[in-house]
Amino acid sequence: MNDQIDRDKKLREAELANADEAVEELGRQGFTHRRCLRCDGRLGVDDRGCGYTVYCETQNCLRLTFRGI
């Protein structure tokens, strides 16, 4: 049971780091080449003004929202 929790936690941390890199690439280059770690689909980034939404364009298996203060 603890092994599964550890794997889920590591996957979640990797997904957050990957999404953070996608937002940084968007800011630097205006686009991102990051892939979804769940299905290997493309990640999309929507700039919502006060935050960002990072999502999987292929299968909708990932949607993360980052908000500013």
Contacts in CASP RR format, 6 or more apart in sequence:
PFRMAT RR
TARGET T0000
AUTHOR 0000-0000-0000
METHOD contacts of the structure
MODEL  1
MNDQIDRDKKLREAELANADEAVEELGRQGFTHRRCLRCDGRLGVDDRGC
GYTVYCETQNCLRLTFRGI
11 37 0 8 1.000
14 37 0 8 1.000
15 37 0 8 1.000
15 38 0 8 1.000
15 62 0 8 1.000
15 64 0 8 1.000
16 64 0 8 1.000
18 34 0 8 1.000
18 37 0 8 1.000
18 43 0 8 1.000
19 34 0 8 1.000
19 43 0 8 1.000
19 54 0 8 1.000
19 62 0 8 1.000
19 64 0 8 1.000
19 66 0 8 1.000
21 32 0 8 1.000
21 34 0 8 1.000
22 32 0 8 1.000
22 34 0 8 1.000
22 43 0 8 1.000
22 44 0 8 1.000
22 45 0 8 1.000
22 54 0 8 1.000
23 32 0 8 1.000
23 45 0 8 1.000
23 52 0 8 1.000
23 54 0 8 1.000
23 66 0 8 1.000
25 31 0 8 1.000
25 32 0 8 1.000
25 33 0 8 1.000
25 34 0 8 1.000
26 32 0 8 1.000
26 45 0 8 1.000
26 47 0 8 1.000
26 52 0 8 1.000
32 43 0 8 1.000
32 44 0 8 1.000
32 45 0 8 1.000
34 42 0 8 1.000
34 43 0 8 1.000
34 44 0 8 1.000
35 41 0 8 1.000
35 42 0 8 1.000
35 43 0 8 1.000
36 42 0 8 1.000
36 43 0 8 1.000
36 56 0 8 1.000
36 58 0 8 1.000
36 59 0 8 1.000
36 61 0 8 1.000
36 62 0 8 1.000
37 62 0 8 1.000
38 56 0 8 1.000
38 59 0 8 1.000
38 61 0 8 1.000
38 62 0 8 1.000
39 56 0 8 1.000
39 58 0 8 1.000
39 59 0 8 1.000
39 61 0 8 1.000
41 56 0 8 1.000
41 57 0 8 1.000
41 58 0 8 1.000
41 59 0 8 1.000
42 56 0 8 1.000
42 57 0 8 1.000
42 58 0 8 1.000
43 54 0 8 1.000
43 55 0 8 1.000
43 56 0 8 1.000
43 57 0 8 1.000
43 62 0 8 1.000
44 54 0 8 1.000
44 55 0 8 1.000
44 56 0 8 1.000
44 57 0 8 1.000
45 52 0 8 1.000
45 53 0 8 1.000
45 54 0 8 1.000
45 55 0 8 1.000
46 52 0 8 1.000
46 53 0 8 1.000
46 55 0 8 1.000
50 67 0 8 1.000
50 68 0 8 1.000
51 65 0 8 1.000
51 66 0 8 1.000
51 67 0 8 1.000
51 68 0 8 1.000
52 65 0 8 1.000
52 66 0 8 1.000
53 63 0 8 1.000
53 64 0 8 1.000
53 65 0 8 1.000
53 66 0 8 1.000
54 62 0 8 1.000
54 63 0 8 1.000
54 64 0 8 1.000
54 65 0 8 1.000
54 66 0 8 1.000
55 62 0 8 1.000
55 63 0 8 1.000
55 64 0 8 1.000
56 62 0 8 1.000
56 63 0 8 1.000
END
